[in-house]
Amino acid sequence: MAAEAALIGVAAVWGLTFVMVKDAVEEIPVLAFLAYRFLPAAVLVSAVFWGQLRRLTAEAARTGIFMGILLTAGYIFQTFGLERTTASNAGFITGMFVVLTPLFGIAFGERPGRAGWAAAAVSAVGLWLLSGGARGGSRLGDALVFLCACSFAGHILATDHGVKKHDVGALLAVQLWVCGLTTLIATAAMGELPLPRRETVWTALAVTALGATALAFFIQSYAQKNTAPARTALILASEPAFAGLFAYILVGERLTATGWAGAGLIMAAIIVAAALPYVRPIRPQLEG
């Protein structure tokens, strides 16, 4: 239960940063913001886990790089997809990682079980309601965001397998360097690397780099040692619900009745998925 609680905390932190990041990217390009976010986090994590990094094996390095590629791809696909489709479409399609995680896991011989599939379906409906349902968009934009969902689902599965064989801190450092350097090179190549000017941007960078990246991804990686990938995906799917809550508290944004219904379905699916193994004995949610 501690692992599930830690993951809910991660989702809450990520939800909190939505308001801050939304304001920050109005001043600087998204890829530049991501570079400024991931590079300090990579430096911090590398300093904390320097001993583990010095003992990093070639196999662990390859695993970390692969995890970093998936994570970076998710953020990049989501960013460019949002430029070409509606926010509601992007929110729903990104949330499809909840369904894609157990689906992709089947390719590795894993079995999510009936409760896992049912909870995934309920949370997918909740995400659709929370985003307001489909309101149009473009095929290209929707396709890019779908690739984002695929990347995030793959990252959860890669993390699940990676943390069982290699040191969590070292893996995290490698993938954060991949994210930071990739986005830095991309934004520099486009000539979009301005320095932040406003205090709110620096605050957003500090919170996202330290809390929402370095600490949050470490907790996710560590928690996945004791939590199945499908359940991890379900818990992290609560991020939109937390984003709506903090947006209401901090800037007065309001969810519609449909949005609250969606948030309720997501939380219900999370509670069922997390509590069911402790209510009655069942087979492991994922076997492989």
N, C-alpha and C positions, 0 to 999 in steps of 0.2 A: 504493500500500500504506500510505503514511503516513496517508491519510484514514481508511482502515478501522481502523488501529491507534488513531487518536484517538477514533473512535466507540466502539470496544470499551472504551477508558478511560472514556468518558462513561457507558456502561452499567454499568461497575464502580462508579463513584461513586454512581450512582442506586441500585444494589443495596445499597451500604453504608448508605445513609440509611434503608432500610426499618426496621432495628432501632431507630434513633434516633427516627424519626417515630412509630413504633408506641407508644413510651413517651411521647412528647410529647403526642399527641392524647388520651391518657387524662386529661390535666389541662385542656386547652383545646379548644374546638370545632375541627373540621377546617377550616372556612372561615376562622376567625380565624387559625389556624396558616398557612394558605395566604396570607392577606393579609400577615401578618408576614414571611412568606418572600419574597414577590414584590416588595413595596414597597421594602425595602432594596436588593434586587438591581437594581430599576429605577433607583434613585438612583445606585448605583455605576456601572452601565453608562452612564447618561446623563452622568455626570461624565467618564468615560473617553472617550466618543465625542461630547463636546459639540460639537466642530467639525463632525462629520458631521451631527449633529442640526440644527444651524443652517442647513445646506444641504439639509435634507430637502424633497423635492418633494411636491406634493399626491398624486401617483401613488404614491410610496413610502410616504407616510403611510397611504393607503388599504390598501396591501398589508400593512403592519405591523399595522394594526388588524384586518384579516381573519385574519392569522396568530394574533394574540392572542385573537381570539374562538374560534377552533378549539382553541387550547391551553387556554383557560379552560373551555370546554365539556367537554373531555376530563376535566379534573380534577373538575369539578362532577358530571358524570354518573357518574363512577366512585365518588365519595364517597357520593352518595345511593343508587346501585345496591347498594353494599356493605351498606347498612343493610337491604336487602330480599332479599338472596340469600346463598348460601354463598360463602366465600372461594375455594373451589376453582372454582366456576362463574365467579366474577368474574375469577379469574386466567386461565382458559382463554379466556373471551369477550374480555377485554381484549387477549389475545395475537392475536386474530383480525385486528388491524391489519396483521399480517404478510401475510396473504392479501388484505386489503382494499386495501392500498396499490397493488399492481400492477393489481388489478381496477378501482379508481377511475381509475388512470392510463390505462386503455384509452379512457375517455371523452374524454381529451385527445389521443388518437391515438398513445399510447405502446405499445410492444410489449415485454413482459418477457422473452420467449424461453423455451425449454424448461428450461434450467438454473435460471432464476429461479423458474419455477412449481414445479419439482421441489423446490428448496430451501425454498420457502415451504410446500409441503405437508409436508415432513419436519419443519420447525420447528413447524408447527401441531400435528402429532402429538406432538412433544416437549413443547410447552406443555401439552397435554392430560394427558400422563403426569406431568409435573412438578406439576400442580395436583391430581393424584390422581384425575382423571376426573370425570365428572358425578356429583354426589351429591344431586341435587334442587335446590330453591330456589323462587323465585317467578317468574312470568312477567313481572311488572312490573320486578322487580329485574334479571332477565336482560336485559330490553329496554333498561333504562337503561345497563347496562354495555356492551351492544352499541353504543349510541349513543356511548359513550366511545371504543370501538375505531374507529368511523367518524370521530370527531373527530381522533384521533391520526393516522390514515391520511391524512386531509385535510391536517393540519398538515405532515406530511412532504412531501407533494406541493406544498403552497403554499410551503414553505421552498425546495424545489428550484427552483421557478420564480422566487421572489422574489430569492434571492441572486445570480441570474444578471443581474439588471437593476439592483439597488439595493445600497447599502452595507450590509454585514452588521451592523456595530455599531448603525447607526441603526435598522434593522429590529428588531433584538433589543430595543433600548430601548423602542420603541413597543409591542411585544407584551407586554413585562414590565409596563409601565404599565397596559395593558388588563387583564392578569391581576390585578395588585395592587389596582387601584381597583375592579374588578368584585367581587372576593371581599370587599374591605373594605366596600363598600356593602351587599352581601348579608348579611354577618354582623352589621353594625351595625343593619340593618333588622329583624333577628331578635332584637336585643338581646343578642347573644352576642359580646362583644368584651372579654374579661377580659385583664389583663396577666399574662404568665407569672410564676410565682413560683420554681419549682425551677430549679436550675443546669443540670440536664440538658435542660430545655426551651430555655433560652437557648443552650446548646451546639448543640442540634439546629437551632435557627433560624440560628445563625451558619454551620454547615456547609452547610445546605441553601440558604441565601440566596447565599452566596459561591461555594462549590464546585459544588453540585448545580444551581444556577440560573444565576447570572451567567456563570461560567466554562464550565459544561457546555453550556448552550444556545448560547454563542458558538462553542464547538468544533463542535457539531452543525451550526450554520448555515454555518460556514466550510468544514467537511469536505464538506458537500453540494455545494459548488462542483465537487468532483472525484469525487463518488460518486453513483450512480444512486439514486433514491428506493426502489426495491424492495430493493436491497442494504442501504441504510440501515435499512429496516424490519427486515430479517433480523438485522443486527448488534445493533440496539437490543433485539431480542427476547431477547438473552442476559441482560437485566436480571434476570428471575426466577432464573436460574441463579446469578448473582452474589449476589442477595439470600439464597438458600439457603446459599451458601458462607459469607457473612459472619455469618449467623444462627447457623450451626454454630460458627464460630470465636469469636464474641463472647458468645453467650448459650447455647450448647450445644444449639440446636435441631438435630434430625437429619432428613435426608431418608430416605424409604423407598427400597427397591430400585427401585420404579417411578419415584420421583422422580429418582433418579440416572440411570435410563435416559432419562428425558425431558430432563434437563440435557445428557446426552451427545448426544442427537439434535440439540438446538439448537446446540451447539457445532460438531457435524459439519456442519450446514447452513451455518453461518457461515463455516467454513473453506473449504468447497467454493465458496460464493458469492464469497468474497473472493479465493481463489487461482486459480480457473478461468481468468480472463482473462489471467493471467500464465503459465499452463501451456501454452496453445495459443491461437493467434489465433482469435477469434470475433467475431461482430458485436457492436456495443455492446449492453449489456443492455437499455437503453431507447433508443428512437428516437423523436424527436418534433420 
